[in-house]
Structures are given as C-alpha cells and as structure tokens.
Amino acid sequence: MANEAPQAVVWDRVAVDSSQVSKNDTDSVSRPQKERKPSKKVNLPVHVNTASLDELCALNGVGPKLAEKILEVRNALGAFKNAEDLQKVPGIGKKKLEKLLPGVIFD
C-alpha cells in the first residue's frame, strides 16, 4: 500500500489530492448557507386577534406552521375570546397552551 499513487477526490469540480487532505479537513468543506430574513423585533405579549404571522411565531412553542393554523382558525371562527378558544386550533393542546399563554393578550 505504501507504493500506491495518491488518489484524487473530486468535490464540486475541484480536484484535491487525498494525500494532502486529512479526514478533519473534509468536515470543514464550506456549504452554502441558507439566507435568513432579518426578523422584526416583536414585543410580548402579542394581541392574538390582530397578530401577524411573524408576531405569532414569536410566541413560545409557535412556529410558522402553527402560526398559520392560528390565523386560519381566527379567520374562520372569529376572534379568540379566551384560552379555550385557542385550543380549537389543531396542534394546541393543554401543554402547548401553557407555554404560549404568558405571551398572549385577548382583546
């Protein structure tokens, strides 16, 4: 094996001599980073009946999908009057409700 010629490794059309690359070097190959939109500063608590998708996402335990469901239920059934109304949203159960209630105002 000592007399074998070094093998070349090709990544993204760049040839690299494997005798010059350690295993740890392959971990540091740069990959394109996803661009993140700068998020707006959201002040808590949020008025749940007027909150935008971004504002709802600022609540503890709420991501974009759940925020979208909250908006859908709000548009379909009208304003949320209390915590029980929020439980009508698919994905909001007792535990999730306990997490997000401190950041919510019902107006």
Contacts in CASP RR format, 6 or more apart in sequence:
PFRMAT RR
TARGET T0000
AUTHOR 0000-0000-0000
METHOD contacts of the structure
MODEL  1
MANEAPQAVVWDRVAVDSSQVSKNDTDSVSRPQKERKPSKKVNLPVHVNT
ASLDELCALNGVGPKLAEKILEVRNALGAFKNAEDLQKVPGIGKKKLEKL
LPGVIFD
6 17 0 8 1.000
6 18 0 8 1.000
6 19 0 8 1.000
6 20 0 8 1.000
7 18 0 8 1.000
8 15 0 8 1.000
8 16 0 8 1.000
8 17 0 8 1.000
8 18 0 8 1.000
9 15 0 8 1.000
9 16 0 8 1.000
9 18 0 8 1.000
9 21 0 8 1.000
10 16 0 8 1.000
11 29 0 8 1.000
39 54 0 8 1.000
40 54 0 8 1.000
42 54 0 8 1.000
42 55 0 8 1.000
42 58 0 8 1.000
44 58 0 8 1.000
44 59 0 8 1.000
44 102 0 8 1.000
44 103 0 8 1.000
45 102 0 8 1.000
45 103 0 8 1.000
45 104 0 8 1.000
45 105 0 8 1.000
46 55 0 8 1.000
46 56 0 8 1.000
46 58 0 8 1.000
46 59 0 8 1.000
46 103 0 8 1.000
46 104 0 8 1.000
46 105 0 8 1.000
47 105 0 8 1.000
47 107 0 8 1.000
48 56 0 8 1.000
48 70 0 8 1.000
48 74 0 8 1.000
48 80 0 8 1.000
48 86 0 8 1.000
48 104 0 8 1.000
48 105 0 8 1.000
48 106 0 8 1.000
48 107 0 8 1.000
49 74 0 8 1.000
49 79 0 8 1.000
49 80 0 8 1.000
49 106 0 8 1.000
49 107 0 8 1.000
50 107 0 8 1.000
53 64 0 8 1.000
53 67 0 8 1.000
53 68 0 8 1.000
53 71 0 8 1.000
56 62 0 8 1.000
56 63 0 8 1.000
56 66 0 8 1.000
56 67 0 8 1.000
56 70 0 8 1.000
56 71 0 8 1.000
57 63 0 8 1.000
57 64 0 8 1.000
57 67 0 8 1.000
59 67 0 8 1.000
59 100 0 8 1.000
59 103 0 8 1.000
59 104 0 8 1.000
60 99 0 8 1.000
60 100 0 8 1.000
60 102 0 8 1.000
60 103 0 8 1.000
61 96 0 8 1.000
61 99 0 8 1.000
61 100 0 8 1.000
62 70 0 8 1.000
62 100 0 8 1.000
66 89 0 8 1.000
66 91 0 8 1.000
66 92 0 8 1.000
66 96 0 8 1.000
69 89 0 8 1.000
69 90 0 8 1.000
69 91 0 8 1.000
70 86 0 8 1.000
70 89 0 8 1.000
70 92 0 8 1.000
73 88 0 8 1.000
73 89 0 8 1.000
74 80 0 8 1.000
77 85 0 8 1.000
77 88 0 8 1.000
79 106 0 8 1.000
79 107 0 8 1.000
80 86 0 8 1.000
80 106 0 8 1.000
81 106 0 8 1.000
82 106 0 8 1.000
83 97 0 8 1.000
83 101 0 8 1.000
83 106 0 8 1.000
86 92 0 8 1.000
86 97 0 8 1.000
86 100 0 8 1.000
86 101 0 8 1.000
86 104 0 8 1.000
87 93 0 8 1.000
87 94 0 8 1.000
87 97 0 8 1.000
92 100 0 8 1.000
END
